[in-house]
Amino acid sequence: MKKLTFLAAAALMATSAFAGDHSIKATARMSWKSTSVNSPKSSNSKITAEFAHLNFDGKLNNYTNYYLDLNLAGTEATANSSYDATSGRVYSVGVVRTLSEGLTLNLGKQGFLVGGTEIMKGAEDQYATSYFYDQTYGLNKEFGATLAKNFMGQTLSVQLSNGNALARGNNGQSKYGWAAHWAGDLMGGMIKPSVGYTVRPGLDIDTNATDNVHDYRDSSALGVGAEFNFVPTINLALDYGLLKFKKGGTATADQKANSIVAMASYKGMELITPFVKFAKDTKKLSNTGSKSNEVTTMALGLELKEAKNDPIRYHAAFSSSEDKTTSTGAKSKTTTILVGAKFDANIL
């Protein structure tokens, strides 16, 4: 609590020192969340801060911008990074240098380059996600360097980042991660492709957060997707994501998982945006590389504002996810209801 109070006080004092090409922005999302599971049967509800960030950005000179994103949600103890020397509260930090026209270099703690359109939305704009999203965007940011070239509406990027330091512990880092990405703009914006290939060594794929047992694997992610805007009032998006985890421990084969995602939203109303989303995850995470389970997720809801430029956006969403175990045919269904609001506050 003392650290959060200090960060908030520092932000307020900074407003008097900042001027010109600098800004401070607070973004948060809060919801009443109700979750029910049919097997084993359980249910719970709570009011929670799902997202709370404080963003600083600005211009250092004509060729260099900086950014700093502080994560004010969650517990800091579980997020500290022992090898890049940043606090868990520092979500991202760095500088972007313009090397020449259309060519930039981003140095700092930043997100991974990942293909697909689902990844373009931050956590504050998600209500149900695919396994591919959880294993890519859902990961902690890493220190690295990203070189990007913009030309004729296209952006080509390559990235080098920290790799397997967590997996090796005191033995130090021996492998780095890398990625390549293309963000396109075709037919005057009617089609916007996003294609990327990402390599992450030493990724922890353990899904049980309570047993304190880690399963580190070298991984790769291929993401292919596109937004389609053929009708001005309807936004469609399709994604395919393929994850691959190198075999480890007693495994006799590589493990794989693929996700198919379809999203649609109607933008024909000024204040209300209905949306629907479908995701199908097929996981081959057994030690033999055979199919282990399938997860099918459906979500629908709406976002609304009281006025076009209102900084507060309300939301109501319902999602249903069915997890089927291949070997036994057993099914577990989880339903979630979210009702709440997101706000953007321009402090400076």
C-alpha positions as CSV (number, residue, x, y, z in Angstrom):
1,M,0.0,0.0,0.0
2,K,2.8,2.4,0.8
3,K,4.4,1.8,-2.6
4,L,1.1,2.5,-4.4
5,T,0.6,5.7,-2.4
6,F,4.1,6.8,-3.3
7,L,3.5,6.1,-7.0
8,A,0.3,8.0,-7.0
9,A,1.9,11.0,-5.1
10,A,4.8,11.0,-7.5
11,A,2.5,11.1,-10.5
12,L,0.6,14.1,-9.1
13,M,3.8,16.0,-8.3
14,A,5.1,15.2,-11.8
15,T,2.3,17.1,-13.4
16,S,3.7,20.4,-12.3
17,A,7.1,19.5,-13.7
18,F,6.0,18.1,-17.1
19,A,5.3,20.5,-19.9
20,G,5.1,20.4,-23.7
21,D,5.3,17.0,-25.3
22,H,4.6,14.9,-22.3
23,S,1.5,13.2,-21.0
24,I,0.3,11.1,-18.0
25,K,-2.7,8.9,-18.4
26,A,-4.5,6.6,-16.0
27,T,-6.6,3.6,-17.3
28,A,-8.6,1.2,-15.2
29,R,-11.3,-1.4,-15.6
30,M,-13.5,-2.6,-12.7
31,S,-16.1,-5.3,-12.8
32,W,-18.6,-7.3,-10.9
33,K,-17.5,-10.8,-11.9
34,S,-19.6,-14.0,-11.3
35,T,-18.1,-17.4,-12.2
36,S,-19.8,-20.8,-12.2
37,V,-18.3,-24.2,-12.9
38,N,-20.4,-27.3,-13.3
39,S,-17.7,-30.0,-12.7
40,P,-16.5,-30.0,-10.0
41,K,-19.4,-27.7,-9.1
42,S,-18.5,-24.3,-7.7
43,S,-19.5,-20.7,-8.0
44,N,-18.2,-17.3,-6.8
45,S,-18.6,-13.6,-7.4
46,K,-16.6,-10.5,-6.5
47,I,-16.0,-6.9,-7.4
48,T,-12.5,-6.5,-8.7
49,A,-10.0,-4.2,-10.3
50,E,-9.2,-6.1,-13.4
51,F,-6.9,-3.5,-14.9
52,A,-5.2,-0.4,-13.5
53,H,-2.3,1.3,-15.3
54,L,-0.5,4.6,-15.1
55,N,1.1,5.6,-18.4
56,F,3.8,8.3,-18.9
57,D,5.1,9.1,-22.4
58,G,6.7,12.0,-24.1
59,K,9.3,13.5,-26.4
60,L,13.0,13.7,-25.3
61,N,14.1,15.3,-28.6
62,N,13.1,15.4,-32.2
63,Y,14.2,11.8,-32.7
64,T,13.5,10.1,-29.4
65,N,10.4,9.4,-27.4
66,Y,10.1,7.6,-24.1
67,Y,7.4,5.5,-22.4
68,L,6.7,4.2,-18.9
69,D,3.7,2.0,-18.0
70,L,3.1,1.2,-14.3
71,N,0.9,-1.7,-13.4
72,L,-1.1,-0.8,-10.2
73,A,-3.2,-4.0,-10.1
74,G,-2.3,-7.4,-8.7
75,T,0.3,-8.3,-6.1
76,E,3.9,-7.1,-6.6
77,A,5.5,-10.0,-4.9
78,T,4.5,-12.4,-7.6
79,A,5.7,-10.1,-10.4
80,N,9.2,-9.0,-9.5
81,S,11.9,-9.8,-12.1
82,S,15.2,-10.8,-10.5
83,Y,17.2,-10.8,-13.8
84,D,16.2,-7.5,-15.5
85,A,16.3,-5.6,-12.2
86,T,12.8,-4.0,-12.7
87,S,10.0,-3.9,-10.1
88,G,7.0,-6.0,-11.0
89,R,5.1,-2.7,-11.1
90,V,7.0,-1.6,-14.2
91,Y,4.9,-3.1,-16.9
92,S,7.0,-1.5,-19.7
93,V,9.7,1.2,-20.0
94,G,11.9,2.3,-22.7
95,V,12.8,4.7,-25.5
96,V,11.9,4.8,-29.2
97,R,14.5,6.3,-31.5
98,T,13.8,7.4,-35.1
99,L,16.8,6.3,-37.1
100,S,15.6,7.5,-40.5
101,E,12.2,8.1,-42.2
102,G,9.9,5.3,-41.3
103,L,12.6,3.4,-39.4
104,T,12.5,3.2,-35.6
105,L,14.3,1.3,-32.8
106,N,12.5,0.5,-29.6
107,L,14.8,-0.3,-26.6
108,G,13.3,-1.4,-23.3
109,K,10.9,-3.6,-21.4
110,Q,8.2,-4.2,-23.9
111,G,5.6,-6.7,-25.3
112,F,6.5,-9.5,-27.6
113,L,5.8,-9.3,-31.3
114,V,3.0,-11.8,-31.9
115,G,0.8,-12.3,-34.9
116,G,-3.0,-12.2,-35.0
117,T,-5.7,-9.6,-34.3
118,E,-6.8,-10.9,-30.9
119,I,-3.4,-9.9,-29.5
120,M,-4.0,-6.3,-30.7
121,K,-6.5,-5.7,-27.9
122,G,-5.1,-5.2,-24.4
123,A,-6.4,-6.8,-21.2
124,E,-8.7,-3.8,-20.6
125,D,-10.7,-4.6,-23.7
126,Q,-10.9,-8.4,-23.3
127,Y,-13.8,-10.4,-21.9
128,A,-12.8,-14.0,-22.9
129,T,-9.6,-15.1,-24.5
130,S,-8.1,-18.0,-26.4
131,Y,-5.2,-20.2,-25.1
132,F,-3.0,-18.7,-27.7
133,Y,-3.7,-15.2,-26.3
134,D,-3.1,-16.3,-22.7
135,Q,0.3,-17.9,-23.6
136,T,1.5,-14.8,-25.6
137,Y,0.0,-11.5,-24.6
138,G,-0.6,-12.9,-21.1
139,L,3.1,-13.3,-20.4
140,N,5.3,-10.7,-18.6
141,K,7.0,-8.1,-20.8
142,E,10.7,-8.6,-21.4
143,F,13.7,-6.3,-22.1
144,G,14.7,-6.3,-25.7
145,A,15.1,-4.3,-28.9
146,T,12.6,-4.0,-31.7
147,L,13.5,-2.6,-35.2
148,A,10.5,-1.5,-37.2
149,K,10.2,-0.2,-40.8
150,N,7.0,1.6,-42.0
151,F,6.4,2.0,-45.7
152,M,3.2,2.3,-47.8
153,G,1.0,1.5,-44.9
154,Q,2.9,-1.7,-44.0
155,T,5.0,-2.3,-40.9
156,L,7.8,-4.9,-40.8
157,S,9.4,-5.6,-37.4
158,V,12.0,-7.8,-35.9
159,Q,12.8,-8.2,-32.2
160,L,15.4,-9.7,-29.9
161,S,14.5,-10.1,-26.2
162,N,15.5,-11.8,-22.9
163,G,15.0,-15.6,-23.1
164,N,15.5,-18.5,-20.7
165,A,16.8,-16.7,-17.6
166,L,13.9,-17.8,-15.4
167,A,14.3,-21.4,-16.4
168,R,18.1,-21.5,-15.6
169,G,17.9,-19.6,-12.3
170,N,21.4,-18.9,-11.0
171,N,23.0,-20.5,-14.0
172,G,22.2,-17.3,-16.0
173,Q,20.7,-16.8,-19.5
174,S,21.9,-18.9,-22.4
175,K,19.3,-18.3,-25.0
176,Y,17.5,-15.1,-26.3
177,G,14.0,-14.9,-27.7
178,W,13.3,-13.4,-31.1
179,A,10.4,-12.5,-33.3
180,A,9.4,-11.2,-36.7
181,H,6.0,-9.5,-37.6
182,W,4.1,-7.9,-40.4
183,A,1.2,-5.6,-39.8
184,G,-0.4,-4.8,-43.1
185,D,-2.9,-2.4,-44.6
186,L,-4.5,-3.7,-47.9
187,M,-7.3,-2.3,-50.1
188,G,-7.4,1.1,-48.3
189,G,-7.8,-0.5,-44.9
190,M,-10.5,-2.9,-45.8
191,I,-8.1,-5.8,-44.9
192,K,-5.5,-5.5,-42.1
193,P,-3.4,-8.6,-41.8
194,S,-1.2,-9.4,-38.8
195,V,1.3,-12.2,-39.2
196,G,4.1,-13.1,-36.8
197,Y,6.5,-15.8,-35.6
198,T,7.8,-15.7,-32.1
199,V,10.4,-17.8,-30.3
200,R,10.5,-18.0,-26.5
201,P,13.1,-20.2,-24.9
202,G,12.5,-21.3,-21.3
203,L,8.7,-20.6,-21.2
204,D,6.8,-21.8,-18.1
205,I,3.8,-23.7,-19.5
206,D,2.6,-25.0,-16.1
207,T,-1.1,-24.1,-15.8
208,N,-1.5,-24.9,-12.1
209,A,-0.6,-21.7,-10.2
210,T,-0.9,-23.3,-6.8
211,D,1.4,-26.3,-6.9
212,N,4.6,-24.2,-7.3
213,V,5.9,-26.7,-9.9
214,H,7.3,-25.2,-13.1
215,D,7.6,-26.8,-16.5
216,Y,10.0,-24.8,-18.6
217,R,10.0,-25.5,-22.3
218,D,11.5,-23.8,-25.4
219,S,8.5,-22.6,-27.4
220,S,7.4,-21.0,-30.6
221,A,4.2,-19.2,-31.6
222,L,2.9,-18.7,-35.2
223,G,0.1,-16.2,-35.4
224,V,-1.9,-15.4,-38.5
225,G,-4.9,-13.1,-38.6
226,A,-6.7,-10.2,-40.3
227,E,-9.4,-7.6,-39.7
228,F,-12.0,-7.2,-42.4
229,N,-13.8,-3.9,-42.8
230,F,-15.8,-4.4,-46.0
231,V,-18.9,-2.9,-44.4
232,P,-18.1,0.4,-42.5
233,T,-20.4,-0.5,-39.6
234,I,-19.2,-4.1,-39.1
235,N,-15.7,-5.2,-38.0
236,L,-14.8,-8.8,-38.5
237,A,-11.6,-10.6,-37.5
238,L,-10.3,-14.1,-37.9
239,D,-7.2,-15.6,-36.3
240,Y,-5.2,-18.8,-36.3
241,G,-2.5,-19.4,-33.7
242,L,-0.2,-22.3,-33.3
243,L,1.9,-22.9,-30.2
244,K,4.7,-25.5,-30.0
245,F,6.5,-26.6,-26.9
246,K,9.7,-28.6,-27.1
247,K,9.6,-31.9,-25.3
248,G,11.0,-32.0,-21.8
249,G,11.1,-34.1,-18.7
250,T,9.5,-37.5,-19.4
251,A,7.8,-36.3,-22.6
252,T,8.5,-38.4,-25.7
253,A,7.2,-35.8,-28.2
254,D,6.8,-32.0,-28.7
255,Q,3.6,-30.6,-27.3
256,K,1.3,-28.4,-29.5
257,A,-1.8,-26.3,-29.2
258,N,-3.7,-24.4,-31.8
259,S,-6.4,-21.7,-31.5
260,I,-9.0,-20.6,-34.0
261,V,-10.7,-17.2,-33.1
262,A,-13.5,-15.3,-34.8
263,M,-14.6,-11.9,-33.6
264,A,-17.3,-9.5,-34.8
265,S,-18.6,-6.1,-33.6
266,Y,-21.3,-3.7,-34.8
267,K,-20.2,-0.1,-35.0
268,G,-23.3,1.4,-36.5
269,M,-24.4,3.0,-33.3
270,E,-22.6,5.9,-31.8
271,L,-22.8,5.0,-28.1
272,I,-23.4,1.2,-28.1
273,T,-21.1,-1.5,-29.6
274,P,-22.4,-5.1,-29.4
275,F,-19.8,-7.8,-30.0
276,V,-19.5,-11.6,-30.2
277,K,-16.5,-13.9,-30.0
278,F,-15.8,-17.6,-30.7
279,A,-12.6,-19.5,-29.8
280,K,-11.7,-23.1,-30.3
281,D,-8.5,-24.4,-28.6
282,T,-7.1,-27.9,-29.5
283,K,-4.4,-28.9,-27.1
284,K,-1.9,-31.7,-27.6
285,L,-0.2,-31.3,-24.2
286,S,0.2,-34.9,-23.2
287,N,3.7,-36.4,-22.8
288,T,3.2,-38.4,-26.0
289,G,2.1,-35.3,-28.0
290,S,-1.4,-36.7,-28.5
291,K,-4.6,-34.7,-28.1
292,S,-5.3,-34.0,-24.5
293,N,-8.3,-31.7,-24.5
294,E,-10.4,-29.2,-26.5
295,V,-11.8,-25.9,-25.2
296,T,-14.7,-24.1,-26.9
297,T,-15.4,-20.6,-25.8
298,M,-18.3,-18.3,-26.8
299,A,-18.7,-14.7,-25.6
300,L,-21.2,-11.9,-26.3
301,G,-21.8,-8.6,-24.8
302,L,-21.9,-4.8,-25.4
303,E,-20.0,-1.7,-24.6
304,L,-21.7,1.6,-24.1
305,K,-21.0,5.3,-23.4
306,E,-23.3,8.1,-22.2
307,A,-21.7,10.5,-24.7
308,K,-19.3,10.0,-27.7
309,N,-16.3,11.5,-25.9
310,D,-17.1,10.3,-22.4
311,P,-14.0,8.9,-20.7
312,I,-16.1,6.2,-19.0
313,R,-17.1,3.1,-21.0
314,Y,-19.6,0.6,-19.5
315,H,-19.7,-3.1,-20.3
316,A,-21.7,-6.2,-19.8
317,A,-20.5,-9.5,-21.1
318,F,-21.4,-13.2,-20.9
319,S,-19.0,-16.0,-21.7
320,S,-19.3,-19.8,-21.7
321,S,-16.3,-22.1,-22.0
322,E,-16.4,-25.9,-22.3
323,D,-13.3,-28.0,-21.6
324,K,-13.5,-31.6,-22.9
325,T,-10.9,-34.2,-21.9
326,T,-10.0,-36.4,-24.9
327,S,-9.1,-39.6,-23.0
328,T,-12.3,-39.8,-20.9
329,G,-14.8,-37.6,-22.7
330,A,-15.4,-35.7,-19.4
331,K,-16.6,-32.1,-19.8
332,S,-16.3,-29.1,-17.6
333,K,-18.2,-26.0,-18.3
334,T,-17.4,-22.5,-17.0
335,T,-19.7,-19.5,-17.3
336,T,-18.7,-16.0,-16.5
337,I,-20.7,-12.7,-16.2
338,L,-18.9,-9.4,-16.2
339,V,-20.6,-6.0,-15.5
340,G,-18.5,-2.9,-15.0
341,A,-16.8,0.1,-16.4
342,K,-13.5,1.2,-17.8
343,F,-12.2,4.8,-17.6
344,D,-9.4,6.8,-19.2
345,A,-8.2,9.9,-17.2
346,N,-5.8,12.3,-18.9
347,I,-3.9,13.7,-15.9
348,L,-1.6,15.7,-18.1
